[in-house]
Amino acid sequence: MLDVNFEFRHGVFFVRLYGHLTSSNKNKLDEIKDIVIKNGIKFIAFNLENLDYIDEFGIDVLNRFYNETKMKNSKMFICNINKRIKYKINNSNITSYYRKEDNELSIMHNIDIIYNE
């Protein structure tokens, strides 16, 4: 089961994932991807603090999300990677696509720097 909470704050679309990200619930992220593309959102952050489990298919879903939104020049972040999934995330190629930050506040700080460069 995957629950998704999202919020648009200070120019960043925060997507908070709860539960398990597997092949059986990828449709929830497809809905989020449609929102991002439809609204031209440039900064997307996945908060993984409450994600209890992610399998290879879940990693692939996040990679496809990146590939389908990068055409809109979106910048992607992941944050709050918890201990339950840290090994899986660190041993995947996802960190080559997503910028890894400690938390949502650090993402907003880095986006502030991007805007002011």
C-alpha distances in whole Angstrom, upper triangle without the diagonal:
4,7,10,13,17,20,24,26,29,29,25,22,20,16,14,10,8,6,6,8,9,11,8,7,10,12,10,13,15,16,16,19,21,21,22,25,26,27,28,26,28,26,22,21,17,17,15,16,12,10,10,10,11,13,16,14,12,16,17,15,16,20,20,19,22,24,24,24,27,30,30,31,27,27,24,23,20,21,20,19,18,19,16,16,19,21,18,19,23,23,22,24,22,24,27,25,24,26,25,25,25,24,24,27,29,27,29,32,32,31,34,36,35,37,40,41
4,7,10,13,17,20,22,26,25,22,18,16,12,10,7,6,5,5,6,8,11,9,6,9,10,8,10,13,13,13,15,18,18,19,21,23,23,25,23,24,22,18,17,14,13,12,13,10,8,9,10,10,13,15,14,11,14,16,13,14,17,18,16,19,22,21,21,24,26,26,27,24,24,20,19,17,18,17,16,16,18,15,15,18,20,17,17,21,22,20,22,19,22,24,22,21,23,22,22,22,21,20,24,25,23,25,28,28,28,31,33,32,33,36,37
4,7,10,14,17,20,23,23,20,16,14,10,8,6,5,6,8,9,12,14,12,9,11,11,8,10,13,12,12,15,17,16,18,21,22,22,23,21,23,21,17,16,13,12,12,13,10,9,11,12,13,16,18,17,14,16,18,15,15,19,19,17,20,22,22,21,24,27,26,27,23,23,20,19,17,17,16,16,16,19,17,16,19,22,20,19,23,24,23,24,21,23,25,23,21,23,22,22,21,19,18,22,24,22,23,27,27,26,29,31,30,31,35,36
4,7,10,13,16,19,19,16,12,10,7,6,5,6,9,11,10,13,15,14,11,11,11,7,8,11,10,9,12,14,13,14,17,18,18,20,17,19,17,14,13,10,10,11,12,10,10,13,14,14,17,19,17,14,16,17,14,14,17,17,15,17,20,19,18,21,24,22,23,20,20,17,16,15,15,15,16,16,19,18,17,19,22,20,19,22,24,22,23,19,21,24,21,19,20,20,20,20,17,16,19,21,19,20,24,24,23,26,28,27,28,31,32
4,7,11,13,17,17,14,11,8,6,5,7,8,12,14,14,17,19,18,14,15,14,10,11,14,12,10,13,15,13,14,18,18,17,19,16,18,16,13,12,10,10,11,12,11,12,15,17,17,20,22,20,17,19,20,17,16,19,20,16,18,22,21,19,22,24,22,23,20,19,17,16,15,15,15,16,17,20,20,19,21,24,22,20,24,26,24,25,21,22,25,22,19,20,19,19,19,16,14,17,19,17,18,21,22,21,23,26,25,26,29,31
4,7,10,13,13,10,7,5,4,6,9,11,15,16,16,19,20,20,16,16,15,11,11,13,11,9,12,13,11,11,15,15,14,16,13,15,13,10,10,9,10,12,14,13,14,18,19,19,22,23,22,18,19,20,17,16,19,19,15,17,20,19,17,19,22,19,20,17,16,15,14,14,14,15,17,18,22,22,20,22,25,23,21,24,26,24,24,20,21,23,21,18,19,18,18,18,15,12,15,18,15,15,19,20,18,20,23,22,22,26,28
4,6,10,10,8,6,5,7,9,12,14,18,20,19,22,24,24,20,19,18,15,14,16,14,11,14,15,12,12,15,16,13,15,12,14,12,10,10,11,11,14,15,16,17,21,22,22,25,26,25,21,22,23,20,18,21,21,17,18,22,20,18,20,22,19,20,16,16,15,14,15,15,16,18,20,24,24,23,24,27,26,23,26,28,26,26,22,23,25,22,19,19,19,18,18,15,11,14,16,14,13,17,18,16,18,21,20,20,23,25
4,7,7,6,4,6,9,11,15,18,21,23,22,25,26,26,23,21,20,17,16,17,15,12,14,15,11,11,14,14,11,12,9,11,10,9,10,12,13,17,18,19,20,24,25,24,27,28,26,23,23,24,21,19,21,21,18,18,21,20,17,18,20,17,17,14,14,14,14,15,16,18,20,22,26,27,25,25,29,28,25,27,29,27,27,23,23,24,21,18,18,19,18,19,15,12,13,16,13,12,15,16,14,15,19,18,17,20,22
4,5,5,6,7,11,13,17,19,23,25,24,27,29,29,25,24,24,20,19,21,19,15,17,18,15,14,17,17,14,15,11,12,10,11,11,13,14,17,18,19,21,25,26,26,29,30,29,25,25,26,24,21,23,24,20,20,23,22,19,20,22,19,19,16,15,15,14,16,15,17,20,22,26,27,26,26,29,28,25,27,30,28,28,24,23,25,22,19,18,18,17,17,14,10,11,13,11,9,12,14,12,13,16,16,15,18,21
4,6,8,10,14,16,20,22,26,28,27,30,32,32,29,27,27,24,22,23,22,18,19,20,17,15,18,18,15,15,12,12,10,11,12,15,16,20,20,22,24,27,29,28,31,32,31,28,27,28,26,23,25,25,22,21,24,23,19,20,22,19,18,15,14,15,15,17,16,19,22,24,28,29,28,27,31,30,27,28,31,29,28,25,24,25,22,19,18,19,17,18,15,11,11,12,10,7,10,12,9,9,13,13,12,14,17
4,7,9,13,16,19,23,26,27,25,28,30,31,27,25,25,22,20,21,19,16,16,17,14,12,15,15,12,11,8,8,7,9,11,14,16,19,21,23,24,27,28,27,30,30,29,26,25,26,24,21,22,22,19,18,21,20,16,17,18,15,14,12,11,13,13,16,16,19,22,25,28,29,27,27,30,29,26,27,30,28,26,23,22,23,20,17,16,18,17,18,16,12,12,14,11,8,11,12,9,10,13,12,11,14,16
4,6,9,12,16,19,22,23,22,25,26,27,24,22,22,19,17,18,17,13,14,16,13,11,14,15,12,12,8,8,5,6,7,10,12,16,17,19,20,24,25,24,26,27,26,22,22,23,20,17,19,20,16,15,18,18,14,15,17,15,14,10,10,10,10,12,13,16,18,21,25,25,24,23,26,25,22,24,26,24,23,19,19,20,17,14,14,15,14,15,13,9,11,12,8,7,11,11,8,11,13,12,12,16,17
4,6,10,13,16,20,21,19,22,23,24,20,18,18,15,13,15,14,10,11,13,10,8,12,13,11,11,7,8,6,5,6,9,10,14,16,17,18,21,22,21,24,24,23,20,19,20,18,15,17,17,14,14,17,16,13,15,17,14,14,11,10,10,10,12,13,15,17,20,24,24,22,22,25,24,21,23,26,23,22,19,19,20,17,14,14,15,15,16,14,10,13,14,11,10,14,14,12,14,17,16,16,19,21
4,6,10,13,17,18,17,20,22,22,19,17,18,14,13,15,14,10,12,14,12,11,14,16,14,14,11,11,9,6,5,6,7,11,12,13,14,18,19,19,22,22,21,18,18,19,17,14,17,18,14,14,18,17,15,16,19,17,17,13,12,10,9,10,10,12,14,17,20,21,19,19,23,21,18,21,24,22,21,17,17,19,17,14,14,14,13,14,11,8,11,13,10,10,14,14,13,15,18,17,18,21,23
4,6,10,13,14,13,16,18,19,15,14,14,11,9,12,12,8,10,13,11,11,14,16,15,15,12,13,11,7,6,5,6,9,11,11,11,15,16,15,18,20,18,15,15,17,14,12,15,16,12,13,17,16,14,17,19,18,18,14,13,11,10,9,10,12,13,15,19,18,17,18,21,19,17,20,22,20,20,16,17,19,16,13,15,14,14,15,12,10,14,15,13,14,17,17,16,19,21,20,21,24,26
4,7,10,12,12,15,18,18,15,14,15,12,11,14,14,11,14,16,15,14,18,19,19,19,16,17,14,11,8,6,5,6,8,8,8,12,14,14,17,19,18,14,15,17,15,13,16,18,15,16,19,19,18,20,23,21,21,18,16,14,12,10,10,10,11,13,16,16,14,16,19,18,16,19,21,20,20,17,17,20,18,15,16,15,14,14,12,10,14,15,14,15,18,19,18,21,23,23,24,27,28
4,7,8,8,12,15,15,12,12,13,10,10,13,13,11,14,17,16,16,19,21,21,21,18,19,17,13,11,7,6,6,8,6,6,9,10,11,14,16,15,11,13,15,13,12,15,16,14,16,19,19,18,21,24,23,23,19,18,15,13,11,11,11,11,12,15,13,12,14,17,16,14,18,20,18,19,16,17,20,18,16,17,16,16,16,14,13,17,18,17,18,22,22,21,24,26,25,27,30,31
4,7,8,12,15,14,12,13,14,12,12,16,16,14,17,20,19,19,22,24,24,25,22,23,20,17,14,11,9,8,8,5,5,7,9,11,14,17,16,13,15,17,15,14,18,19,17,19,23,22,22,24,27,26,27,23,22,19,17,14,13,12,12,12,14,12,12,15,18,16,16,19,21,20,22,18,20,23,21,19,20,18,18,18,16,16,19,21,20,21,24,25,25,27,29,29,30,33,34
4,7,10,13,12,10,12,14,12,13,17,17,16,19,21,21,22,25,26,27,27,25,26,23,20,17,14,12,10,10,7,5,5,7,9,12,15,15,12,14,17,15,15,19,20,18,21,24,24,24,26,29,29,29,26,24,21,19,16,16,14,13,12,14,11,11,15,17,15,15,19,20,19,21,19,21,24,23,20,22,20,21,20,19,19,23,24,23,25,28,28,28,31,32,32,33,36,37
4,6,10,9,8,10,13,12,12,15,17,16,18,21,21,22,24,26,27,27,25,26,24,20,18,14,13,10,12,9,6,6,5,6,8,12,11,8,11,14,12,13,16,17,17,19,22,22,22,25,27,28,28,25,24,20,19,16,16,16,14,13,14,11,10,14,15,13,14,17,18,17,19,17,19,22,21,19,22,20,21,21,20,21,24,25,24,26,29,28,28,32,33,32,34,37,38
4,7,8,7,7,10,10,9,12,14,14,15,18,19,19,21,23,24,25,23,23,21,17,16,12,13,10,13,11,7,8,6,5,7,9,8,5,8,10,9,9,13,14,13,16,18,18,19,21,24,24,25,22,21,18,17,14,16,16,14,14,15,13,11,14,15,12,12,16,16,15,16,14,17,19,18,17,19,18,20,20,20,20,24,24,22,25,28,27,27,30,31,30,32,35,35
4,5,6,7,10,11,11,13,15,16,16,19,21,21,22,25,26,26,25,26,24,20,19,15,16,14,16,15,11,11,8,6,6,8,6,5,8,9,8,11,13,14,14,17,18,19,20,22,25,26,27,24,24,20,20,17,19,19,17,17,18,15,13,16,16,13,14,17,17,15,17,15,18,21,19,19,22,21,23,24,23,24,27,28,26,28,31,30,30,33,34,33,35,38,38
4,6,6,9,11,11,12,15,16,16,18,20,21,22,24,26,26,25,26,25,22,21,18,19,17,20,18,15,15,12,10,8,9,6,6,10,9,8,11,13,13,14,17,18,18,20,22,24,25,27,24,24,21,22,20,22,22,20,21,22,18,16,19,19,16,16,20,19,17,18,17,20,22,20,20,24,23,26,27,26,26,30,30,28,30,33,32,31,35,36,34,36,39,40
4,6,8,10,11,12,14,16,17,19,21,22,23,24,26,27,26,28,26,23,22,19,20,18,20,18,15,15,13,11,11,12,9,9,13,13,11,14,16,16,16,19,20,20,22,25,26,27,29,26,27,23,24,22,23,23,22,22,23,20,18,21,22,18,19,23,22,20,21,20,23,25,23,23,26,26,28,28,27,27,31,32,29,32,35,34,33,36,38,36,38,41,42
4,5,6,8,10,11,12,14,16,17,18,20,21,23,24,23,25,23,20,19,16,17,16,18,16,13,14,12,11,12,13,10,9,13,13,10,12,15,14,14,17,19,18,19,22,24,25,26,23,24,21,21,19,21,21,20,20,22,19,17,20,21,18,18,22,22,20,21,19,22,24,22,21,24,24,25,26,25,24,28,29,26,28,32,31,30,33,35,33,35,38,39
4,5,6,7,9,10,11,13,15,16,17,19,20,21,20,22,21,17,17,14,16,15,18,17,14,15,13,11,12,12,9,8,11,10,7,9,12,11,10,14,15,14,16,19,21,21,23,20,21,18,19,17,20,21,19,20,22,20,17,20,21,18,17,21,21,18,19,16,20,21,19,18,22,22,24,25,24,23,27,27,25,27,30,29,28,31,33,31,32,36,36
4,5,5,6,9,10,11,13,14,15,16,19,20,19,21,21,18,18,16,18,18,20,19,16,18,17,15,15,16,12,11,14,13,10,12,14,12,11,15,16,14,16,19,20,21,23,20,22,19,20,19,22,23,22,23,25,23,21,23,25,21,21,24,24,21,22,19,22,24,21,20,24,24,26,27,25,24,28,29,26,27,31,30,28,32,33,31,32,36,37
4,5,5,7,9,10,11,13,15,16,17,19,18,20,19,15,16,13,15,15,18,16,14,16,16,14,16,17,14,12,14,14,10,12,15,13,12,15,17,15,16,19,21,20,22,19,20,18,18,17,19,20,20,21,23,21,19,22,24,21,20,23,24,21,22,19,22,23,20,19,22,22,23,24,23,21,25,26,23,25,28,27,26,29,31,29,30,34,35
4,5,5,6,9,10,10,12,14,15,16,15,17,16,12,13,11,13,13,17,16,14,16,15,13,15,15,12,10,12,12,8,8,11,10,8,11,13,12,12,15,17,17,19,16,17,14,15,14,17,18,18,20,22,21,18,20,22,19,17,21,22,19,19,16,18,20,17,16,19,19,21,22,20,19,23,23,20,22,25,24,23,26,28,26,27,31,31
4,5,5,6,9,10,11,12,14,15,15,17,17,14,15,14,17,17,20,19,17,20,19,16,17,17,14,12,14,13,9,10,12,10,8,12,13,10,11,15,16,16,18,16,17,16,17,17,20,22,21,23,26,24,21,23,25,22,20,24,24,21,20,18,20,21,18,18,21,22,23,25,24,22,26,26,23,24,28,26,25,28,30,27,28,32,32
4,5,5,7,9,10,11,12,14,14,17,17,14,15,14,17,18,21,20,18,21,20,19,20,20,17,15,17,16,12,13,15,13,11,14,15,13,13,16,17,17,19,17,18,17,18,18,21,22,22,24,27,25,23,25,27,24,23,26,27,24,23,20,23,24,20,19,22,23,24,26,24,22,25,26,23,24,27,27,24,27,30,27,28,31,32
4,5,5,6,9,10,11,12,11,13,13,10,12,11,14,15,18,18,16,20,19,18,19,20,17,15,16,15,12,11,14,12,9,12,14,12,11,14,16,15,16,14,15,13,15,15,17,19,20,22,25,24,21,23,25,23,21,24,25,22,21,18,20,21,18,16,19,20,21,22,20,18,21,22,19,20,23,23,21,24,26,24,24,28,29
4,5,5,6,8,10,10,10,12,12,10,12,12,15,17,20,20,18,21,21,18,20,19,16,14,15,14,11,10,12,10,7,9,11,8,7,11,12,11,14,11,13,12,14,15,18,20,21,23,26,25,22,24,25,23,20,23,24,21,20,17,19,19,16,15,18,19,21,23,21,19,22,23,19,20,24,22,20,23,25,23,23,27,28
4,5,5,6,8,10,10,13,14,13,15,15,18,20,23,23,21,24,24,22,23,22,19,18,19,17,14,14,15,13,10,12,13,10,9,13,13,12,15,13,16,15,18,19,21,24,24,27,30,28,26,27,29,26,24,27,28,25,23,20,22,23,19,19,21,23,24,26,24,22,25,26,22,23,26,25,22,25,27,25,25,29,29
4,6,5,6,8,8,12,12,11,14,14,17,19,22,22,21,24,24,23,24,24,22,19,20,19,16,15,17,15,12,14,15,12,11,14,15,12,15,13,15,15,17,18,20,23,24,26,29,28,26,27,30,27,25,28,29,26,25,21,23,24,20,19,21,22,23,25,23,20,23,24,20,20,24,23,20,23,25,23,23,26,28
4,6,5,6,5,8,9,8,11,13,16,18,21,22,21,24,24,22,24,23,21,19,19,18,15,14,15,13,10,11,13,10,8,11,12,9,11,9,11,11,14,16,18,21,22,25,28,28,25,26,28,26,23,25,27,24,22,19,20,21,17,16,17,19,20,23,21,18,21,21,17,18,21,20,17,20,22,20,19,23,24
4,6,5,7,9,11,11,14,16,19,21,25,25,24,27,26,24,25,24,22,20,20,19,16,15,15,13,10,11,12,9,7,10,9,7,10,9,13,13,16,18,21,24,25,28,31,30,27,28,30,28,25,27,28,25,23,20,22,21,18,17,19,22,23,26,24,21,24,24,20,21,24,22,19,22,24,21,21,24,25
4,6,8,11,14,13,17,18,21,24,27,27,26,29,29,27,28,27,25,23,23,22,19,18,19,17,14,15,15,12,10,13,13,10,13,12,16,16,19,21,24,27,28,30,34,33,30,31,33,31,28,31,32,29,27,24,25,25,21,21,23,25,26,28,26,23,25,26,23,22,25,24,21,24,26,23,22,26,27
4,6,9,11,12,15,17,20,23,26,26,26,29,29,27,29,29,26,24,24,23,20,19,20,18,15,16,17,14,11,14,13,10,13,11,14,15,18,20,22,25,27,30,33,33,30,31,33,31,28,30,32,29,27,24,25,25,21,20,21,24,24,26,24,21,23,24,20,19,23,22,18,21,23,20,19,23,24
4,6,9,11,14,17,20,23,26,27,26,30,29,27,29,28,26,24,23,22,20,18,19,17,14,14,15,12,9,11,10,7,9,8,11,13,16,19,22,25,26,29,32,32,30,30,32,30,27,29,31,27,25,22,23,23,19,18,19,22,22,25,23,20,22,22,19,18,21,20,16,19,20,18,17,20,21
4,6,7,11,14,17,20,22,23,23,27,27,25,27,26,25,22,22,21,19,16,17,17,13,13,14,13,9,11,12,8,9,7,9,11,13,16,18,21,23,26,29,29,27,27,29,28,24,26,28,25,23,20,20,21,17,15,16,19,19,22,20,17,18,19,15,14,18,16,13,16,18,15,15,18,20
4,7,10,13,16,19,22,24,23,27,27,25,27,26,25,22,21,21,19,16,17,16,13,12,14,13,9,9,10,7,6,4,6,8,11,14,17,20,22,25,28,29,26,26,28,26,23,25,27,24,22,18,18,18,15,13,14,16,17,20,18,16,17,17,13,13,15,14,10,13,15,12,12,15,16
4,7,10,13,16,19,21,21,24,24,23,25,24,23,21,19,20,18,15,16,16,13,11,14,14,10,10,13,10,9,6,5,6,8,11,13,17,18,22,25,26,23,23,25,24,20,22,24,22,20,16,16,16,13,11,11,13,13,16,14,12,13,13,9,10,12,11,8,11,13,11,11,15,16
4,7,10,13,16,17,17,21,21,19,21,21,20,17,16,17,15,12,13,14,10,10,13,13,10,11,14,12,11,7,6,5,6,9,11,14,15,19,22,22,20,20,22,21,18,19,22,19,18,14,14,15,12,10,10,12,12,15,13,11,13,13,10,11,14,13,11,14,16,14,15,18,19
4,6,9,12,14,14,18,18,17,19,20,19,16,15,17,15,11,13,15,12,11,15,15,12,13,17,15,14,10,8,6,4,5,7,10,12,15,19,19,17,17,20,18,15,17,20,18,17,13,13,15,12,9,9,9,9,11,10,8,11,11,8,10,13,12,11,14,16,15,16,19,20
4,6,9,11,10,14,14,13,16,17,16,13,12,14,12,9,12,14,11,11,15,15,14,15,18,17,17,13,11,8,6,5,6,9,9,12,16,16,14,14,17,15,12,15,18,16,16,12,12,15,12,9,10,10,10,11,10,9,13,13,10,13,16,15,15,18,19,18,20,23,24
4,6,8,8,12,13,13,17,18,18,14,14,17,15,12,15,17,15,15,19,19,17,19,22,21,20,16,14,11,8,6,5,6,7,10,13,14,12,13,16,15,13,15,18,17,17,14,14,17,15,12,12,10,10,10,8,7,11,12,11,13,16,16,16,19,20,20,22,24,25
4,6,5,9,10,10,13,15,16,12,12,15,14,12,15,17,15,16,19,20,19,20,24,23,23,19,17,13,11,7,6,5,5,7,10,10,8,10,13,12,10,13,16,15,16,13,13,17,16,13,13,11,11,11,10,11,14,15,14,16,19,18,19,22,23,23,25,27,28
4,6,8,11,12,16,18,19,15,15,19,18,15,18,21,19,19,23,24,23,24,27,27,26,22,20,16,13,10,7,5,5,5,9,9,9,10,14,14,12,15,18,17,19,16,16,20,19,16,16,13,12,10,9,11,14,15,14,17,19,19,20,23,24,25,26,29,30
4,6,9,11,15,18,18,15,16,19,17,16,19,21,19,21,24,24,24,25,29,28,28,24,22,19,16,13,11,9,9,7,10,9,10,12,15,15,14,17,19,19,21,18,18,22,21,18,19,16,16,14,13,14,17,18,18,20,22,23,23,26,27,28,29,32,33
4,6,7,11,14,14,11,12,15,14,13,16,18,17,18,22,22,22,24,27,27,26,23,21,18,15,12,11,10,8,8,10,8,7,10,13,12,11,15,17,16,18,15,16,20,19,17,18,16,16,15,14,15,19,19,19,21,24,23,24,27,28,28,30,33,33
4,7,10,14,15,12,13,17,16,15,19,21,20,21,24,25,25,27,30,30,30,26,25,21,19,15,14,12,10,8,9,6,7,10,12,11,12,15,17,17,19,17,18,22,22,19,21,18,19,18,17,19,22,22,22,25,27,27,27,30,32,31,33,36,37
4,7,10,11,9,11,14,14,14,16,18,18,20,22,23,24,25,29,29,29,26,24,21,19,15,15,14,11,10,10,7,6,10,11,9,11,14,14,14,17,15,17,20,20,19,20,18,19,19,19,20,24,24,23,26,28,28,28,31,32,32,34,37,37
4,7,8,5,7,10,10,10,13,15,15,17,19,20,21,22,25,26,26,23,22,18,17,14,15,14,11,11,12,9,7,10,10,8,8,12,12,11,14,12,15,17,17,16,18,17,19,19,19,20,24,24,22,25,28,26,27,30,31,30,32,35,35
4,5,5,6,9,10,11,13,14,15,17,19,20,22,23,26,27,27,25,24,20,19,16,18,18,15,15,15,12,9,12,11,8,10,13,12,10,13,13,15,18,18,17,20,19,21,22,22,24,27,27,25,28,30,29,29,33,34,32,35,38,37
4,5,5,6,9,10,11,12,14,15,16,18,20,21,24,25,26,23,23,19,19,17,19,19,16,17,17,15,11,13,12,8,10,12,11,9,11,11,14,16,16,16,19,19,22,23,24,25,28,27,25,29,31,29,29,33,33,32,34,37,36
4,5,5,6,9,10,10,12,14,15,16,18,20,22,24,24,22,22,19,19,17,19,20,18,19,19,17,14,16,15,12,12,15,14,11,13,12,16,17,16,17,20,20,23,24,24,25,29,28,26,29,31,29,29,33,33,32,34,37,37
4,5,5,6,9,10,11,13,14,15,17,18,21,22,23,20,20,16,16,14,16,17,14,15,17,14,11,14,14,10,10,14,13,11,12,11,14,16,15,14,18,17,20,21,21,21,25,25,22,25,28,26,26,30,31,29,31,34,34
4,5,5,6,9,10,11,12,14,16,17,20,21,21,19,18,14,14,12,15,16,13,15,16,14,11,12,12,9,8,11,10,7,9,7,10,12,11,12,15,15,17,19,20,20,24,23,21,24,26,24,24,28,28,27,29,32,32
4,5,5,6,8,10,10,12,14,15,18,19,20,18,18,15,16,15,18,19,17,19,20,18,15,16,16,12,11,14,13,9,9,9,12,13,12,13,16,17,20,22,22,23,26,25,23,26,28,26,26,29,30,28,30,33,32
4,5,5,6,9,10,10,12,14,17,18,19,16,17,14,15,14,17,18,17,19,20,18,15,17,17,14,13,16,16,12,12,10,14,15,13,13,16,17,20,22,21,21,25,24,22,24,27,25,24,28,29,27,29,32,32
4,5,5,6,9,10,11,12,15,16,16,14,13,10,11,10,13,15,14,16,18,17,14,15,16,13,11,14,14,11,10,8,11,12,9,9,13,13,16,18,18,18,21,21,18,21,23,21,21,24,25,23,25,28,28
4,5,5,6,9,10,11,13,15,15,13,13,10,12,12,15,18,16,19,21,20,16,16,17,14,12,14,14,10,8,6,10,10,7,9,13,14,17,20,20,20,23,22,19,22,24,22,21,25,25,23,25,28,28
4,5,5,6,8,10,12,14,15,13,14,12,14,15,18,21,19,22,24,22,19,20,20,17,15,18,17,14,12,10,13,13,10,12,15,17,20,23,23,22,25,25,21,24,26,24,23,27,27,24,26,30,29
4,6,5,6,8,11,12,13,11,12,10,12,12,16,19,18,21,23,22,19,20,21,18,15,18,19,15,14,11,13,14,10,11,14,16,18,21,20,19,23,22,19,21,23,21,20,24,25,22,23,27,27
4,6,5,6,9,10,10,8,9,7,10,11,15,18,17,21,23,23,19,19,20,18,15,17,18,14,12,9,11,11,7,8,11,14,16,19,19,18,21,20,17,19,21,19,18,21,22,19,21,24,24
4,6,5,7,10,10,10,11,10,13,15,19,22,21,24,26,26,22,22,23,20,17,19,19,15,13,11,13,12,9,11,14,17,20,23,23,22,25,24,20,22,25,22,20,24,24,21,23,26,25
4,6,6,8,10,10,12,12,15,17,20,23,23,26,28,27,24,24,25,22,20,22,22,19,16,14,16,16,12,13,16,19,22,25,24,23,26,25,21,23,25,23,21,25,25,22,23,27,26
4,5,6,7,6,9,9,12,15,18,22,22,25,28,27,24,24,26,23,20,22,23,19,17,14,16,15,11,12,15,17,19,23,22,20,23,22,18,19,22,20,18,21,22,19,20,23,23
4,5,5,5,7,8,12,15,19,22,22,25,28,28,25,24,25,23,20,21,22,19,16,14,15,13,10,11,13,16,19,22,22,20,23,21,18,19,21,19,17,20,20,17,18,21,21
4,5,7,10,12,16,19,22,26,26,29,32,32,28,28,29,27,24,25,26,22,19,17,18,17,13,15,17,20,22,26,25,24,26,25,21,22,24,21,19,22,22,19,20,23,22
4,5,9,11,15,18,21,25,26,29,32,32,29,28,30,28,25,26,27,24,21,19,19,18,15,15,17,20,22,25,24,22,24,23,19,20,22,20,17,20,20,17,17,21,20
4,7,10,13,17,20,23,24,28,31,31,28,27,29,27,23,24,26,23,20,17,17,16,13,13,14,18,19,23,22,20,22,21,17,18,19,17,14,17,17,14,14,18,17
4,6,10,13,16,20,21,24,27,28,25,24,26,24,21,22,24,21,18,15,15,15,11,11,12,15,16,20,19,17,19,18,14,15,17,14,12,15,16,13,14,17,17
4,7,11,13,17,18,22,25,25,22,21,23,22,18,19,21,19,16,13,13,12,9,8,8,11,13,16,16,14,16,14,11,12,14,11,9,13,13,10,12,16,15
4,7,10,14,15,18,21,22,19,18,20,18,15,16,18,16,14,10,10,11,7,5,6,9,11,14,13,12,15,13,10,12,14,12,11,15,15,13,15,18,18
4,7,10,11,15,18,19,16,15,18,17,13,14,17,15,14,10,9,11,9,5,5,6,7,10,10,9,12,10,7,10,12,10,10,14,15,13,16,18,19
4,7,7,11,14,15,12,12,14,14,10,12,15,13,13,9,8,11,10,6,6,5,6,8,8,9,12,11,9,12,14,13,13,17,17,17,19,22,22
4,6,9,12,14,12,11,14,14,11,12,16,15,15,12,11,14,13,10,9,6,5,5,5,7,10,9,8,11,13,12,14,17,17,17,20,22,23
4,6,9,11,10,10,13,14,12,13,16,16,17,14,13,17,16,13,12,9,7,6,5,8,11,10,11,14,15,15,17,19,20,21,23,25,26
4,7,8,7,6,10,10,8,10,13,13,15,12,11,15,15,12,12,9,9,8,9,11,14,13,13,17,18,18,19,22,23,23,25,27,28
4,6,6,6,9,11,10,11,14,15,17,15,15,18,19,16,16,12,12,10,11,14,16,16,17,20,21,21,23,25,26,26,29,31,31
4,6,5,8,10,10,11,13,15,18,16,16,20,20,18,18,15,15,13,14,17,20,19,20,23,24,24,26,28,29,29,32,34,34
4,6,8,9,10,12,13,15,18,16,17,20,21,19,20,16,17,16,16,19,22,22,22,25,26,26,28,30,31,31,34,36,36
4,6,5,6,9,10,11,14,13,13,17,17,16,17,14,15,15,16,18,21,20,20,23,25,24,25,28,29,29,31,34,34
4,6,5,6,8,10,13,12,11,15,16,14,15,12,13,12,14,17,20,19,19,22,23,22,24,27,27,27,30,32,31
4,6,5,6,9,12,12,12,15,17,16,17,14,16,16,18,21,23,22,22,25,26,25,27,30,29,29,32,34,34
4,6,5,6,10,10,11,14,15,15,16,14,16,17,19,21,24,23,22,25,27,25,26,30,30,29,32,34,34
4,5,5,8,7,7,11,12,11,12,10,13,14,16,18,21,19,18,22,23,21,23,26,26,25,28,30,30
4,6,8,8,7,10,12,12,12,10,13,14,16,19,21,19,19,23,23,21,23,26,26,25,28,30,29
4,7,8,9,11,13,14,15,14,17,18,20,22,25,23,22,26,27,25,26,29,29,28,31,33,32
4,5,7,9,10,11,13,13,16,18,20,22,25,23,21,25,26,24,25,28,28,26,29,32,31
4,6,6,7,9,12,12,16,18,20,21,24,22,20,24,25,22,23,26,26,24,27,29,28
4,5,5,6,9,9,13,16,17,18,21,19,17,20,22,19,20,24,23,21,24,27,26
4,5,5,6,7,10,13,15,16,19,16,15,18,19,17,18,21,20,19,22,25,23
4,6,7,9,13,16,18,19,21,19,17,20,21,17,18,22,21,19,22,24,23
4,7,9,13,16,17,18,20,18,15,18,19,16,16,20,19,17,20,23,22
4,6,9,13,14,14,16,14,12,15,16,14,14,17,17,15,18,21,20
4,7,10,12,12,14,11,9,13,13,10,11,15,14,13,16,18,18
4,7,9,11,13,10,9,13,13,11,13,16,16,15,18,20,20
4,6,8,9,6,6,10,10,9,11,14,14,14,17,19,19
4,7,8,7,8,11,11,11,14,16,16,17,20,21,22
4,6,6,7,9,10,11,13,15,16,17,19,20,22
4,5,5,6,9,10,11,13,14,15,17,19,20
4,5,5,6,9,10,11,13,14,15,17,19
4,5,5,6,9,10,11,12,14,15,17
4,5,5,6,9,10,10,12,14,15
4,5,5,6,9,10,11,12,14
4,5,5,7,9,10,11,13
4,5,5,6,9,10,11
4,5,5,6,9,10
4,5,5,6,9
4,5,5,6
4,6,5
4,6
4
